[in-house]
Amino acid sequence: MSEVDFKVVRRYLKMTDEVANLLATPERQLILYLNVNLERGENVIVRAYVVYHNTARGPAKGGIRMQEDVTLEETSALAELMAWKTALARLPFGGGKSGIAINPKGLSALVKRNLIQEFVHLIRPDLFAGSYIPAPDMGTGALEMAWIYGETHMPESVTGKPPRVGGLAGRQEATGRGSAHAARLAANHILDKPIEDATVAIQGFGNVGYWAARFLEGWGARVVAVSGRNEAIYCPDGLDVDRVHNHRRRKGSFDGYGRGTELITNARLLALDADILLPAGPGGVITARNAPKVRARAVVEGANGPTSLEADEILFKRGIHAVPDILANAGGVIASYLEWSDAKSGRISTADETFAEIEGNLGRAFNEVLTFSRDNKTTLRTASHVVAVREVMSAMYDRGWI
């Protein structure tokens, strides 16, 4: 099933059934079998997937997800998401993704490195040709990207590397920075208030949620709640983000943080009376069942797929605008483009330049989407999809594909 509802998109774009089918269908799906030798002498076969959704605008770009339950269907859906995300951001990339079906927890560094090397071995021609440019995703990080670079010796073959081996300053913070800036844009242009007057509740306190919270706090917003996997912490007067982060790292929990705070459930966090709700954890958290309980005035999707299509419509009818994931969490792929571009040119960007690139790019895309939404009285998600699909269609036309 496509991530885009083409029945809706076709109300605004002229396309034949054949073109709609082409846009909804992956170009390429690979199933790989990685032969890995565990330290105790046991050999295992690990299934892996590589999907290119659409490469009309450039090489397939997308992270490597290492998760025991990752599937071809999930990898395909994420590859499609990347196709629209890169198009909306006007980056010269197509949509790609890969998945390795193993739980990375408990794997030694040696076994994990062997796994990555075997993966690279099986897709080596694509990496050398520049057809696919991987990056970190769930279960992988800068170290794994450094191993890939060690296999190709081409700094442009992979992004998300450590800064000392050709990575980008500000890359770790990039997705959170982009989500925070999307929240700032939502406050300014949807809620008609400066970010320093806004309250924000953040669901998820991993890399994206933490950096989004830090930037928002630094800009003067009041971060009233953040959540982990099984609990959340709430303070109506605003949290000290770094103190909460450090306390949780030391104690493994928000419990015992201090006076004036309250431990609450994730479900209650989603229903807090805050100006902005920023989901930055797992997908599928705002559904048709709990959307009527959301009291935030705007939702900014730092995570991939946190809001179902049914929930999105419910929120819209209630006057709550949801800034969709392909816009709100595009900071990471914008930074990836800058790293890739620097690697090809030999340029070195600073963290401030990275953040400026993210904010300028997101600002343009946000204005385009908001204008379409208001002119056509659509959700921001529909507007984002129409703008992104139109961009991919135009590239396909320019290349003589349609």
N, C-alpha and C positions, 0 to 999 in steps of 0.2 A: 504494500500500500504506500502511495506517495506521501511525502511530508506536506505537499501542497494540495489543496482542494482545487483541482483544475476546473471543476464546474463553476466555482466562484470566480476564479481568475479569468476564465473565458468570458465573463460578463464585461470585462474591461479591455481585453486583448483579443484581437482577431487571430485565430489559429485553427487549422484543420485538426481533425481527429488524429491524423498521422503525426502531426507535429506535437500535439499534446501527449501522445503515447511515447514519442521519442524523448520528450523532456522528462517524463516520469520514469523512464526505464534506464537502469545502469548501463553504461557502455561495456563494462568489463567486470567480471567477478571471478576471482581466483580462489581456489581452495588449496592450501598447502599443508604438507605433513612434515613437521619438523622432528628429526631424529635427535633426541637429546640423551646424553649419558649422565645420569645422576651420580653423585659422589659415592654412593654405596654400591656402585657397580650395576645398577639397574638401568636399562634402556627404556625410554618411553617415547611414544609417538604423540606429538602435540599438534592438534589441528589449528591452522591459522587461516585468516582471510584477508584478501586485499580487494578493494572495490574502487573503481573509478566510475563516478556517476556521469559527469559531463565535462569534457575537456575543450569545449569550443573556445573558451576564453584563455586557456593556458594549461600548464601541467596540473595533474591531480595533486591537491594539497590537503593533508589531513593527518591527524595523529595516530599513534599506535596504542591501542587499548589492550592491556594485558589483564584479563579477568577470566576466572574459571568458567563463567556462564555466558561469555560473549558468543554471539551467533552470527551467521551470515546475514540474517535478516536485520539484526541490529547494526551491523557494520554497514550494510547498504543504506539504511535509514540515515546514519550519521554522515555517510559520503554525500548523500543528497543534500543534507542540511548544509554541508560545506560548500556545495555548488551555489546555493542561494546566498550564503553568507559572504563568500568572496565576490559574488556579482554585485550584491548590495553595496559592498565597500569599494567597488570599482578596482579590485585587485586583479592583476593578470594571471589568475589561477582558476583552475577548475576544482571540482569537488572530489575528494578521495578520502579513504579511511582504511585502516587495517586493524585486525583484532587477533590476538593470540590467546587461545582458550586454555589458560592455566592460571592458577592462583599464585601471584608473585610472592605472597607472604610465606616465609619459611624457606624460600629458595636461597641458596648461598649465592654470593656475588659471582663465583665461578660458574655455577650452573646457569644463572641468569645471563651471564655474558655469552656462554656457549649457545644459549637459546637465541639471543639476538644475532649472533654471528651466523647461525644456521638460517635464520630468517633472511638476513642480508644476502647470503649465498644464493637463496632461491629467487630473489628479486633483483639480483645484481644488475642485469642488463637495463632494467627500468631506472635504477638509481644512477647509473652512469650516463644514461641518455637524458636524465632530468625529467622523465615522464611522470615520476612520483616523488614528491618531496615530503617525507614524514616529519613528525614532530611529537612531543610528549602528549600523552593522554592519561587516563586513569591506569595506574599500575606501572607507568614509565615516567622517566624524568630526564633531567639534563645528563646524568651519567650514561643512561642507555643511548642518548643521542650522540654522546662523545664516542661511544663504542662504534656506532654506525660510521661516524666520521673517520675513525681509525681504520675501518675496513675499506672505505672508498678513497680516502685522502683528498676528498673534494669538499671544501667547506660549504659550497652551495647545495650539496646533496641532501642536507638535513638541517632543520632549524630547531631551536630550543637547546642548543649546545651551551655548556658553561662559557661565560665571557672570556676566560683565558684561552679557550681553544676555538675562537671564532664565533662565540655567542654574542648576544646583544645585551648591552646594559639596559636594565629596566624590563627585561623579558619576563622575569619571575612575577613582577607586579602587573604585567600588561593587561591581563583579562580583568583583574580587579579594578585597575585604573579605568578601563573602558566602561565597566559596569557602573562605577561611581560617577563617571562623567555622564553616562546615559541618565542616571538618577538626577544629576544636576540639571540636565537639559529638560527632563520631565518636570522638575520643580519649577523651572523658569517659564517653560512654554505651555505646560498643561495645567499646572496648579497655580500659575501666576504668582509665584513667591520665590525669593532668593533661597538658595540651598541652606544658608545659615539660619533660616527660620523654619526649616523642615525637620520633622521627626522621621526616623527610618528604622524599620525592623528587618533584620537580615536572617533568613533561614539558611543555615549552613555556615560553618566557620572554618572551612578548609582554606586553601590558598586563595580562591576567588573571594569568598566571603570576608576573610580577614583583611585582605588588601583593600577591598571596597570599603569596609568599615573604617580602616585607617585613613584613607583619603577623604572620605565623607566627614569624619570627625575633624580632620585637619582643615577642611573648608568651612567648618562651623556648624555642620548639621548635628542634631542630637540623635545618636544611635541608642535607641531605647531597649533593644533586644537583639540577641544573637543566639543561635542554637547549634548544638552538636548533634550527634546521631540519635541520642535517646533523651535529651533534655535541652532546655533553653533557660536563659537567664534574662530577667526583665528589670529595668529600672526606669520609671517614668521621667526622672531627672536627667537621664543619659548615662551611659557606661563609659568608663575609661578603657578604651579598646585594648591597649597594650597590657594594662594590668589584668584584664580578664583573660587575655590570650596567655600571658605568662602563668597565671594561677592555674588555668586548665592544663597547661603543659606539665606543671609540677605535680598537680593533684590527680590529673586524669578526669576531672569533673569540674563543673561550675560550683558545686556545693561548697559552702564555707567561704565564698568570695568576700562578703562583707555586708554591713548594714545598708538598708535602703534598696536592696535587691531582692528579687523573688525568683525561685525556681519554678518554671512553668513547663508545660508540654509543648511539643512542636505544633500540635493542633491549635493550642491557644495562641501561640505566636502568630500563626497565619490569620487569626481573627482580631489581632490587636488594632486599636484605634490609632494608627500612625498615618502620616501623610503618604509614605512610600513603603511598600513591601518589596523586598529584594530577595527572591528565592535564589540561593547560590549553592544548593546541595543536590540531592538526587532529583531525577525527573519525576513527573507525574504526581506532584504534591497538591496541586490545585485542580480539583475535579468538579463535576457537576454537583456532587454531594456537598462539598464545603464552600464552593464559590459564593453561595448566598450569604455566607457568614463573614466573608472578607470585608473589612471596614476601612482598609487603606484607600486613599483617593487615587493612587496609581500603583501599578505593579511593574517592576523592572526585572526582566528575566536574566539574571547572571548565570543561571544553569541552563543546560540544554533540555528543552521540553518539559518545563515544570508545570505548564498549564495545558489542559486538554482543550480541544477545539470547542467542545460544549461549554466548558467553564469560561472560555474566552468570550463567547457570546453572552453568557449570563452576566459577566462583569461589565461588558460594553453596554448592555441594556440598563444596568444599574448606574451608569455614568462613570465607571472605573476603567481607565485606559491602561492596557497592558503593553508595555514596550517589549516586543518579542525577542527571543534569544538570538535570531540571526542578525539583529541590530545591537542589542544590549551587551552581548558577550563577544563581540567581534574584535575587541582589543587585542586578544591573543594572536589572531591570524593577521591583523594589521602589523603587529610587531614582527611576526614571522616573515612577512613580505619585506620589511625593512632589513631584517637579518640576512635574508636571501639576497637582496639587492646589494647590501654592503659586501657580502662574500664574493659576489661576481665582480664588483667594481674595486674592491680593496679599501673602501671607505670605512671609517669607524664612527658610529653614532654614539652620542652620550645618552644617558637616561632621560635628560630633559628633552632631547630631540625625539626620543622614542615616544614620550608622553605627548609631545606636541603633535607628532604624526597621528597618534591615536585620536586625539581630541579633534583635530582638524577634519580627519576623515569621517569620524562618527558624527560630527556636527553637520557636515554636508548631507550625509545619509539620513540623519534624523529629520532635518528640515524638509527634505524631499518626501519622506514617508509621511510626516505630519501634514504637509500641504495636500498630498493625495488623499489622505484620510479625511481631512476636513472638507475638501472639494466634493468628495464622493460619498461622504457620510458612512465610511467603512471603519472597521476596526484597524488598529495599527498593524496587526498581523496580516490582514488581507492586503493592506497597502504595501507592506514590506514584500509580500509574495509577488504582487503585481509588478512592482518596480524591479525586483530581482529577476523574475522570469522574463520580463521585457528585455532586460540587459542581455540575458543568455540567448534569447531568440535573435536579438540584433547581431550578436557575435556569430551565431550559426548562419544567419543570412549573409554576413560579410564573408564567411568562409565558403559559401556555396553549398552548405549542408542542407538548406531548405530553400 
